Amino acid sequence: MVQRKKIRVYLRERILRLPLNLKKYSIFWKIKLFLKRLAGRELWLTEDVKLKTRFHGDWEYYPDYLNKDSVIYSLGVGDSIDFDIGLINDHDSNVHAFDPTPYSVDWIEHQNIPSKLVFHPWAVSSKDGSMNMVQRVNKTGKISDVMWTEVTNDSISEETIEVPVYSLPSIMRMLNHSSIALLKIDVEGTEYKIIENMLHHNILPQQILVEFHHRFDGKTLKMTQDALKNLQNSGYKIFSISETGREVSLIRLDQ
């Protein structure tokens, strides 16, 4: 354990010393991911299937199964709807975007969004009711306006906000949806609860694009490993892994 910690410190120092302009090259991210995997900070993931994919924003997906009747859930908006708008423009799909944070609610109100993009100021988790959230603080102590995370203990402070939260089964009932063609999950650590609840209720979107936050306090690589294993046991195959190793795209090809 001590040796692994030394490796992590060494790698972090080496990476920080690299010239910033190297980050624009793909090889930089490949080397960085390899070193993080070597240090035990990221999983050794491989693609299960090769597909002809497409990017919108930071997300990679499989376009062939999407059309004007497709229902897409985009969990976590932040300050970008590039992915959502791209899907609407390319496939004329119906996108429902979810984000309860004050910044995103205000930001969306000032955007000119198409009618096929419906915004819901709700959190998504494994329960219905309310959720306490707090702004993320990075390693330098800077507070993020965009990134909020669930408070997982009973401590409430002036910085904590309470937002409405619903599970996927409840949302689908409220919106009268029988299936989801594509589910994007970027919810700062709550993805583990969402995936567990979704599989428990046999809700199986054809595609799932998810960012895992095992680098956050209280989250672990084992949680990500278990979530991916449970998804694969439910028929999902990995078809894309991002340069950071934390964004993973999965698909059920038998639907």
C-alpha positions as CSV (number, residue, x, y, z in Angstrom):
1,M,0.0,0.0,0.0
2,V,2.9,2.4,0.9
3,Q,4.7,1.5,-2.4
4,R,1.5,2.2,-4.4
5,K,1.2,5.6,-2.7
6,K,4.7,6.5,-3.6
7,I,4.1,5.5,-7.2
8,R,1.0,7.8,-7.3
9,V,2.9,10.7,-5.9
10,Y,5.8,10.2,-8.3
11,L,3.4,10.0,-11.3
12,R,1.4,13.0,-10.3
13,E,4.6,15.1,-10.0
14,R,5.9,13.9,-13.3
15,I,2.6,14.6,-15.1
16,L,2.4,18.1,-13.6
17,R,5.8,18.9,-15.0
18,L,4.9,18.1,-18.5
19,P,4.4,21.0,-20.9
20,L,0.8,22.1,-21.2
21,N,0.8,22.0,-25.0
22,L,1.3,18.2,-24.9
23,K,-2.3,17.8,-23.7
24,K,-3.6,18.5,-27.2
25,Y,-2.0,15.3,-28.4
26,S,-3.8,12.0,-28.1
27,I,-0.6,10.2,-27.2
28,F,-0.4,12.3,-24.0
29,W,-3.7,11.0,-22.7
30,K,-2.9,7.4,-23.7
31,I,0.3,7.6,-21.7
32,K,-1.4,9.3,-18.8
33,L,-4.1,6.7,-18.6
34,F,-1.6,3.9,-18.8
35,L,0.4,5.4,-15.9
36,K,-2.8,5.8,-13.8
37,R,-3.8,2.2,-14.5
38,L,-0.3,1.1,-13.5
39,A,-0.6,3.0,-10.3
40,G,-4.0,1.5,-9.6
41,R,-6.0,4.7,-10.1
42,E,-8.0,3.6,-13.1
43,L,-9.4,0.2,-14.3
44,W,-7.8,-1.8,-17.1
45,L,-10.9,-1.7,-19.3
46,T,-11.2,-3.0,-22.9
47,E,-13.9,-2.7,-25.5
48,D,-16.1,-5.7,-26.0
49,V,-17.3,-4.7,-29.4
50,K,-16.2,-2.4,-32.2
51,L,-18.8,-0.1,-33.6
52,K,-18.9,2.9,-36.0
53,T,-19.5,5.7,-33.5
54,R,-20.1,9.4,-33.5
55,F,-19.2,12.2,-31.0
56,H,-21.3,15.1,-29.8
57,G,-19.7,17.2,-27.1
58,D,-17.6,14.9,-25.0
59,W,-19.7,11.8,-25.5
60,E,-19.3,8.9,-27.9
61,Y,-22.4,7.0,-29.0
62,Y,-23.7,4.6,-31.7
63,P,-26.0,6.5,-34.0
64,D,-27.6,3.7,-36.1
65,Y,-30.4,2.9,-33.7
66,L,-31.6,6.5,-33.1
67,N,-34.5,8.1,-34.9
68,K,-37.3,10.6,-34.4
69,D,-39.2,8.3,-32.0
70,S,-36.2,7.6,-29.8
71,V,-36.5,8.8,-26.1
72,I,-33.2,10.0,-24.7
73,Y,-32.5,10.9,-21.0
74,S,-29.6,13.2,-20.4
75,L,-28.8,13.2,-16.6
76,G,-26.6,16.1,-15.7
77,V,-26.5,19.3,-17.8
78,G,-24.0,21.6,-16.1
79,D,-23.4,24.3,-18.6
80,S,-23.4,22.4,-21.9
81,I,-26.2,20.9,-24.0
82,D,-23.9,20.3,-27.0
83,F,-24.6,16.5,-26.8
84,D,-28.3,17.0,-26.5
85,I,-28.6,19.5,-29.4
86,G,-26.4,17.3,-31.5
87,L,-28.7,14.3,-31.1
88,I,-31.8,16.4,-31.9
89,N,-30.1,17.9,-35.0
90,D,-28.9,14.5,-36.3
91,H,-31.7,12.2,-35.4
92,D,-34.7,14.4,-34.5
93,S,-34.9,12.5,-31.2
94,N,-36.7,13.5,-28.1
95,V,-34.2,14.5,-25.3
96,H,-35.2,14.9,-21.7
97,A,-32.4,16.7,-19.7
98,F,-32.2,16.6,-15.9
99,D,-30.3,18.9,-13.6
100,P,-31.5,20.4,-10.3
101,T,-28.5,22.6,-9.5
102,P,-29.1,26.4,-9.3
103,Y,-26.4,27.2,-11.9
104,S,-27.9,24.8,-14.5
105,V,-31.5,25.9,-13.9
106,D,-30.5,29.5,-14.4
107,W,-28.3,28.7,-17.4
108,I,-31.0,26.8,-19.2
109,E,-33.4,29.6,-18.8
110,H,-31.1,31.8,-20.8
111,Q,-30.7,29.4,-23.7
112,N,-32.6,29.2,-26.9
113,I,-33.5,25.4,-26.8
114,P,-35.5,23.5,-29.4
115,S,-38.9,22.1,-28.5
116,K,-37.6,18.5,-28.6
117,L,-35.3,19.3,-25.7
118,V,-37.3,19.2,-22.4
119,F,-35.5,20.3,-19.3
120,H,-36.5,19.0,-15.8
121,P,-35.0,20.6,-12.7
122,W,-34.8,17.3,-10.9
123,A,-32.0,15.1,-9.5
124,V,-32.1,11.4,-10.4
125,S,-31.1,8.7,-7.9
126,S,-32.6,5.5,-6.5
127,K,-35.4,7.2,-4.5
128,D,-38.2,9.7,-4.7
129,G,-38.4,12.8,-2.4
130,S,-35.6,15.2,-1.8
131,M,-31.8,15.2,-1.9
132,N,-29.2,17.4,-0.2
133,M,-26.4,18.6,-2.4
134,V,-23.3,20.6,-2.0
135,Q,-20.9,22.3,-4.5
136,R,-17.7,20.4,-5.3
137,V,-14.4,21.7,-4.1
138,N,-11.3,20.8,-6.1
139,K,-7.8,20.0,-4.8
140,T,-6.8,23.6,-4.9
141,G,-9.8,24.6,-2.8
142,K,-11.7,26.2,-5.6
143,I,-15.5,25.9,-5.4
144,S,-17.3,24.8,-8.6
145,D,-20.4,26.6,-9.8
146,V,-21.4,23.8,-12.1
147,M,-20.5,20.7,-10.2
148,W,-22.7,19.7,-7.3
149,T,-22.7,16.3,-5.5
150,E,-25.0,14.5,-3.2
151,V,-24.4,14.8,0.5
152,T,-24.1,11.2,1.7
153,N,-24.2,11.9,5.4
154,D,-26.5,13.7,7.8
155,S,-24.4,16.9,8.0
156,I,-26.4,20.0,6.8
157,S,-24.8,23.4,6.5
158,E,-25.6,26.8,5.0
159,E,-23.8,25.6,1.8
160,T,-26.2,22.6,1.4
161,I,-29.2,22.8,-0.8
162,E,-32.3,20.6,-1.0
163,V,-33.5,19.5,-4.4
164,P,-36.3,17.2,-5.7
165,V,-35.2,13.8,-6.7
166,Y,-36.8,10.8,-8.5
167,S,-35.8,7.4,-9.5
168,L,-35.8,6.3,-13.2
169,P,-38.9,4.1,-12.8
170,S,-40.8,7.0,-11.3
171,I,-39.6,9.4,-14.0
172,M,-40.6,7.0,-16.8
173,R,-44.1,6.7,-15.2
174,M,-44.5,10.5,-14.9
175,L,-43.3,11.1,-18.5
176,N,-45.3,8.1,-19.8
177,H,-42.2,6.4,-21.3
178,S,-42.0,2.7,-21.7
179,S,-38.4,2.5,-22.8
180,I,-35.2,4.6,-23.1
181,A,-33.1,4.5,-26.3
182,L,-30.1,6.2,-24.8
183,L,-29.2,7.2,-21.2
184,K,-26.4,9.6,-20.5
185,I,-25.3,9.8,-16.9
186,D,-23.0,12.5,-15.6
187,V,-24.1,13.1,-12.0
188,E,-21.0,13.5,-9.9
189,G,-21.0,10.2,-8.0
190,T,-24.7,9.2,-7.9
191,E,-24.3,7.0,-11.0
192,Y,-23.8,3.9,-8.8
193,K,-27.2,4.2,-7.2
194,I,-28.9,4.9,-10.5
195,I,-27.4,1.9,-12.2
196,E,-28.2,-0.4,-9.3
197,N,-31.8,0.8,-9.1
198,M,-32.2,0.7,-12.9
199,L,-31.0,-2.9,-13.1
200,H,-33.1,-3.9,-10.1
201,H,-36.2,-2.7,-11.9
202,N,-35.1,-4.3,-15.2
203,I,-34.9,-0.9,-17.0
204,L,-32.5,-1.5,-19.8
205,P,-31.8,1.4,-22.1
206,Q,-30.3,0.3,-25.4
207,Q,-27.3,2.6,-24.8
208,I,-25.7,3.9,-21.6
209,L,-23.0,6.6,-21.6
210,V,-21.7,7.1,-18.1
211,E,-18.9,9.0,-16.4
212,F,-17.7,7.2,-13.3
213,H,-16.5,9.2,-10.3
214,H,-14.4,6.7,-8.4
215,R,-11.9,9.5,-7.8
216,F,-14.3,11.2,-5.4
217,D,-14.2,10.8,-1.7
218,G,-16.4,7.9,-0.6
219,K,-16.3,6.3,-4.1
220,T,-13.9,3.5,-5.1
221,L,-12.6,1.7,-8.2
222,K,-14.4,-1.4,-6.8
223,M,-17.7,0.4,-7.1
224,T,-17.0,1.2,-10.8
225,Q,-15.8,-2.4,-11.4
226,D,-19.0,-3.9,-9.9
227,A,-21.3,-1.5,-11.7
228,L,-19.7,-2.4,-15.1
229,K,-19.8,-6.1,-14.2
230,N,-23.5,-5.9,-13.4
231,L,-24.2,-4.1,-16.6
232,Q,-22.3,-6.6,-18.7
233,N,-24.1,-9.4,-16.9
234,S,-27.3,-7.7,-18.0
235,G,-26.3,-7.9,-21.7
236,Y,-24.4,-4.7,-22.1
237,K,-21.1,-4.5,-24.1
238,I,-18.5,-1.8,-23.8
239,F,-18.0,-0.1,-27.1
240,S,-16.1,3.1,-26.1
241,I,-13.7,4.1,-23.4
242,S,-12.6,7.8,-23.1
243,E,-9.1,9.0,-23.0
244,T,-9.4,9.5,-19.2
245,G,-10.7,5.9,-18.8
246,R,-13.7,7.2,-16.8
247,E,-16.3,7.8,-19.5
248,V,-17.7,4.5,-20.7
249,S,-20.3,3.8,-23.4
250,L,-22.2,0.5,-23.4
251,I,-24.9,-1.0,-25.6
252,R,-27.3,-3.9,-25.7
253,L,-27.1,-5.2,-29.3
254,D,-29.9,-7.8,-28.9
255,Q,-32.6,-5.2,-28.6
